[in-house]
Amino acid sequence: MVGAVAAVAAVRVAFSPAPYGNGLPSSAPPVGRPAPDVTLPLFSGGTLDIHRLKGRPIVLNFWASWCVPCRSETPLLVSLHQTYGPRGIVFAGVDVEDQERDARAFIAEFHVDYLVARAPDEKAMDAYSVVGVPTTVFIGADGVVVDAYAGGFVGSGGAQALKARLDRLLAPGKP
């Protein structure tokens, strides 16, 4: 029993689905500061290096296969990647606190066609102040964190909120 309690305590919280809003602002990385430079192994081979993506806006989504809100928002992320990827936005998923085989099954199930990295430890989560999944961080082309949302982009309100953030990433000047 003690082992089970310890295992549950070691897993970060999965956020309940929220249609849209501010999520949990206390969990957001420092908006207005340079994005922490992390390098993570990609499931497809190679590495995801945030610093090397400077010059392009980035949507960095932290998720896990066991996370119910992650399962709800992933089809939206895949769909919007097809629309906004050609417009210059880099979509990157970061799988956290997960079994590799479960993560690979999730990627296949949802036909995730954007970059997907595996966080082998909590360094990336800590760098971006992620306290639960899903959490999405928006990084401007200048490499500065412009927004962060803790919670799932689900339902029509979630889709509208995510599209608005993507449009701001593409807008001239500061988003």
N, C-alpha and C positions, 0 to 999 in steps of 0.2 A: 504494500500500500504506500509506503514512504517513497519507494522508487517511482511509482506512478505520479505521485504529487510532485516530486522533483522534476520529472519529465515534463509535466504540464507547466510548471513554473518557468522552465527553461525556454519555452516557446513564446515568442512575442505575440501579442494580441492580434487577432484578425478582426478588422473593423466590420461592423454591421453595414449592410448596404444603405447608402444614403442617396437620395435622388440628386442632390446637388447642394452646394453651399460652401462653407468655409472649412469643412472637415474639422480637424483638430489643429488649430494654428500653432499650438505650443510644440507640436512635433516637427514643424517645418524647419528645413535648413535655413541658414541666414539668407533671406531674400536680399538681393542687392550686393551680395558678395560673390567673388569668383567661385565657380563650382569646384568642389573638392576633386582632385585628380585621382581617379581610381583606375586600375587595370585589372580586368577580370577575364578568366577563360571563357571563350564562346563555345556553345554546344556544337557549333559547326566547325570548330577548329580556329586557331588564332586567338586573338585577344580583343576585348573591348577596352579602348584607352580613351577616356573622356577628353583628356588634353589634346589628343590628335584630331578630335572632332570639332575643335574650335573653328569658327567661321561658318558653322551651320547650326541652326536651332536644334535642340535635342529634347525629346520626351523620354524621360527615364522612369520606367514603371517597375517598382519592386512588388513581387508577387510570390505565391507559393501554390503548388497544385492542390493542397488541402484546404485552401482559402475559398470559402463560398462566394464572397463578393468578387474575388479575382476571377472566378469562373464566369460570373455574370458580366463583368466588364471586358473580358478579353475579346469576344467577338466584335465589340465596338472598336477596340484598339486596332484589330486586324483590318477592319473595314476602313477606318480613318487613315491607317497607314497607306492603303491603296490610293486614297485621295490626296493626302498631304505629303506623302513620301516623294512623289514626283515634283512637288512644289518646293522641296528642299529640306523638309523636316526629317531628322533622323529619329526613328523610333528604336528604343532599346529596352528590352526587358531584363530584369535582374532577378533570377530565381534565388530565393533565400530559404534557409531552414527547411530543406526538402531532401528527399531521397532522389538521386539522379535518375533512376528508372521511372519514378513517378513524374518528375519534371519532363522527361522526354516524352512520356505518354500524353501529358497535358499539351505539349507543343504540337504533337501530331494530331491529337483530338481537335484542337481549335485551329489547325492549319496556320500556326503563327509563322509569318513570312518576313518578320523583321529580325534584327539582331537580338539574340538571347544569350545572356551570360549567366554563369553560375557563380554565386558568392560562396566560396569555400569556408568562410568564417564571417564574423559580424563586422569586419572593418568597414566595408562599404555602407552597411546600415548605419554604423556609428558616424561615419563621415558625413552622411546626409541626414542625420538625426531621425532616422526612421524607427518608430516605436511599434509599428504594426503594418500589416499588409491588407489591402493594397495601399501603396503610397506612390504618388506620381509627382515627379519633380520636372519643372520646365526650365530649360537653360537657354538663354539667348545666344545668338550667333557670336556675341562678344565673349562668351564663356561665363557670363554672370547668371546666377540663379534669379529668375524673374518671378517664379510662382512655385507653390507646392501645395498638394492636396492630399490629405490623409483620409482615405475612404474610397469606396468604389464609385466610378462614374456609371451609374445604372439608370435604366428607364429613360424616358424622353427628356426629362430635366437634366439627367446626367450627361446625355449625348449633347444637349445644347450647351451645357457648361464646358464640356471638353472642347467642342468646336470653337467656342468663343476664345478659349485659351490658345488654341492652335492658330486662330486668325490673328491674335495679338502677337504671337511669336513671329508671324510673317509680316506684320505691319512695319512700315518704315519708322525709324526712330526707336525709342524705348517702348517696349510692350507694357 
